[in-house]
Amino acid sequence: MRRFILVLALLSMAKPALAIDQQKILAAMQSVVMVRGYNDNGGLAYGSGVIVADNKVMTNCHIFRNTKQPWVARGEDTYNIVSVQADRWHDVCLLTTYGLPFKHALIAKNRDLRRGQEVLSIGHSNGVPAPLTSAGAIKSTYHFEGGHVIRSSAPFRMGASGSGIFDIDGNLLGINTFKTPGKRAYFYSLPIEWLANLEKLPVETEFPIIGKAFWEEDDDKKPFFMQMAIPEINEDWPRLAQIAKKWIDADPKNSDAWYELGNAQENLNKIEEAESAYKQSALLDSNNTDSLFRLGVIAQSKGDKVGVHNINLAIAKINQALADEYSSIMGCSKEC
């Protein structure tokens, strides 16, 4: 217990602006467990999971590919896995255990996720016995096959596959699953909405669980929101523009696709084309603060003080903290 409280104390010191209810976050931490098993060469494989109902643990399927006898653990205590329901393509598995005495996580009821929303990633990174917490914010969400994949700045490492991403009230938003390589990594969490369909799948009793997940496809077959990540990280703007145009052709009403096109065009110094793309992005999603930010920067470069002010008002309606950040970036004393 002392270790949980210490982690929370450090978190509150690092993020003094967040109104964190430590008891709720402590409860969220206690819903996170380890999932372990021996692989074929005798080594110990490990991941994380989140208790989502009595004796039910949601995790990633890919952590079971090399183990025939996995189990759930909390510290030195172990709990047998009785069965599994597996959605291999979406990489989510629901374990049924026996005698698991811990409370389940609170599932987020209002899934109206927004950019800039503070989140916490809680999991057993690097296989440590006590779950580690990292803070961040939602960078974007992507509608994909009945749910919203979350990209956030809350980091997680090896061993945290299957762990949870929570809001600051301790509600489970999704399952941490994969990241891009490198120091400037993008971190992705799978939708908690997929739990509803997962519960309807056939019950299986044999391991390992084999099957490719969508995020492991060849690059040209991955969802567009994944295809654009590496070019954006590497600042390969011509390639990003190419992918964004394909994304728009496939889904012309996707606000993120238009934002990525604007991002590429702006960095290629095609300002008029960028402004047009950002406007279309904001028209499709008035809450797309990324596009609004960039429109504000372009307005300021043109000396359009009214435009800068109007965008500040629009962002303030979505998130006052982001509006304050916008004012600071624009060099305004209070608000633009």
N, C-alpha and C positions, 0 to 999 in steps of 0.2 A: 504493500500500500504506500509506503514511504516513497518508493521510486516513482509511482504514478503522480503523487503530489509534487515531487521535485520537478518532473517534466512539465507539469501544468504551471508551476511557479516560473520556470524559465520561459515558457511560452508567453505568459502574461507580461513578463519583463520585456520580451522582444517585440511584442505587439501591443503597446499600451493603449492604442486607439480603439482596439477591438473590445466590444462589450461581451466578453466571454463568461458564461456561467460555468465555473470550474466543475461543479457537481455533474452537470450534463455532459461535459467533455470527459470527465472521469468515467461516467457510465458508458459512453461511446468507446473509450479505450478498453473497458472490460468486456465489451462484446467482440473484440478482435482476438483471434486465436491463431496458433501455429498449425500448419498442416505438414506432416512429415512422413517420410517413408524411405526405405532402403532401395537403392537402384541395383542394376544387375551386377555391377562390379563391387558391391558391398559398401559403396559410399552412401552418405546420408543426404537425401534430397529434402528440400524444405520450401515452403511457401507460407502464405497467410490466408485467413478466411474471416468472415464476419457472421456471427450468429444472427439469423434473421427470423427465427421462430424457435419454439422449444425443440431441442435436439436437431436443429436444422442449421447448416453452415453453408453459406454461399461463397464460392471461390472461383478460380480459373481452372478450366479443364487442362490447360497445357502443363500444369505442374504434376500431372499423373501419368505422363507418357513413359516414364522410365521406372515406375515402381508398381509392384504387384500387391503390396500389403501396406497401404498408407494408414495413418491414424491422425487424430486431432490431439493437440497437446496444449497445456497451459502450465508453464514451469516444468516441474518434474511429473505432473499428473498427465496421464494419457487416457484417451477415450476411443473406443472402437468405432470404425465406420461400418455401418450395417449395409448401406446401399447408396447409390448415386443416381441422380437424374442429370443427363449430360446434353448440353447444346454445344456441340463441338465447333460448329461454324462461328457462333457468337462467343465462344470461349468462356462460357459460364456453366458451372456445375453446382448442383445442390446436393449436399451430403446429408444423409440421415445418420445420426450417431446414437449412442446409448449412454444414458446416465450423465449427460452434460449438464452441470448444475448452474450454469451462468445465464443471466438475463439476455434477451435478444436486443439488438439495436432498434432504435426508433426509426421507422422508415419515413422519409420525407413525404408529406402529403401534398404540399404545394410544390410542384416541380417547375415553377416558373423561374428557371435559372437565368441569371443575367451576368453580363460582362462586368468584371470588377468585384463581383460578390466574393467575400472572404470565405475561404474553405480551409479545412484541415485534413491532411493525409495521415492516417494512423495505421501502421503495419510493422511487421517484424523484419525491417530492412537488415540485410546481412545476417539474418538468422539469430539476432539477439533475443534473449528470453522475454524481455519486457518490450511491449510495443513502443515504437518511437513516433513522435508527432512532428510534422513539419507544416508550417503555415504558408498560405499562398492565396491566389485569387483566380477566379475563372477567367480564362483568356477568351474562350469561345465555346459554343456548343454546336454540334452538328447533328441534324436530324438524319437518322440512319436506321432503316428497317424496324420501325415501331418504337424507337427510343431516341434519346439525345446523348451522343457520345460527348464527354466533357474533356476539354483541354484546359489544364490549369498550370499554374506556376508552383504548385505544392509538390516538391520532389519526393520520389520514392526510389529505392534501390533494389538490387537482387535480394530475393527473399520476401519482398513485399507484394509480389504478384498475388492477387486475390484479396488484398487488404481493402480498407474502406476509405472513401473520400466523404467527409461530413461537412455540414454547414456549422456555423459557430454556435448553434443551439444543440449540436450533437445528433442531428438527424442524418441518416445515411442517404447519400445522393447517388453513389455508384461504387463500382469495384475497380480499383487500380490494376492496370493490366499491362500496358506497354509504353515505351518511350522511344524517341529518336536517339541515335548515337551522339556522343560528343558532350562537351561542357555546356553548350547552349541548347540542351535537350528540351523537347516538348513532351509533356506528360499527359497520358490519355487514360480516362476512366470509363468503364462501360456502364450503360444505363441501368439503374435499379428497376426501371420499367420492365426489363426483360425477365425479372423474377416471376411475373405472373404466368408467362408462357412456359418457363422452365418447370414450374410446379406441375404442369400438365403432361410432361414427357414420361415415357416408360421408365420403370425402375430397373436399374442394372445392379449386378452384384460382383462383376468381375473387373479387375484392373490388370494392365494399364488401360487408360483411355486414349485412344489414338484418333487423330483427325486434324486436318488443317483448319486454322482460324482465318477469318477474313483479313486480319491485319498482317498475315504471313504470306499473302498472295504476291505474285510477281508485281513489280512496281507499277506497270501499266494496267494492272487489273485491280489495284487497290482503290478504295474510295478516293474521290478527288481531294477530300480534305486531308488525306494522308499524302497523296502525290505532291501536293504543293509544299509540304513541310521542309524537305531537304533543300530544294531550290531557295526557299525563303531564308532558311538558316544560313546557307552558303552565299546568299546575296547574288544568286544567279537570276537576274531580273528578266532576261529574254526567255529563259526556260519557264520562270514563274508565269510570265504573260501568256506563253503558249498553253500551259496547263489551265490557267484561269479561263481562257477563251473556250477550251474544250469543255470545261465545267459549265460555263454559261450556255454553250450549245446544248448540253445535256439537261440543264436545269436553269432556264433563263430567269426564274423568279427566286433564285438563291442569293440572298444578300451577301453571304460570305464570298461567293464566287466573284461578285462585282467588286467587293472590297479588295480581294487579292489582285484583280486586274488593275484597280486604281493604284495599289501599292507598287506593282511592277512598273506601271507607266510613270508614276511620279519619280521613281528612282532611275528611270530611263530619261528623265527630264522632259517627258511629254506631259506637261502640266495640264493643258486643256483636256486631253484625253483622260487623265487621272481624275480631274475634277468631275467630269461627266460620269465616270464610273462610280466615284464615291457618292454622287448625288443619287444615282440609280440604286446603289446599295442602301442608302438612308431612306429612300422612297419605299423600298421593299420591306425594310425593317427600321422603324423610327427609333428603336432602341439600340441600333448598332453604333455604339459610342466610338468604335475604332474609326469608322468612316466620318463621323461628325468631327472627331479630333482633327483628322487630316484636312477636312474642308475648312476648319478654323485656321489651320496653318497656311493653307493656300489663300484664304481671305486676307489674312494679315500680310502676306507677301504682296498682295495687290493694294494694300492700304485701305481695305474695306472694313472700317471700324464697326459699321452697323452689322455686317455679316458676322464678324468675330463675336459681337455682343449677342446676337440672336442664337448663335450656336452655343454660347455659354448658357443661355436660358434653357435651351433644349436639353443639354446634358444635365443641368441642375434638376430637371423634372425626373430624370432617370436615376441619378446618383449624385448627391451633393458632394461627396468626397471626390468623385471624378471631376466635378465642376471646379472644385478648389484646385485640383491638380492642373486642370486646363488653364485656369487663370494664372497659375504660377508659371506654367510653360510659356504662356503668351506674354509674360512680363507685366501683368496687371497687378496693382497694389492690393486690391480686394477682389473685385470681380470685373470681368471685361464688359 
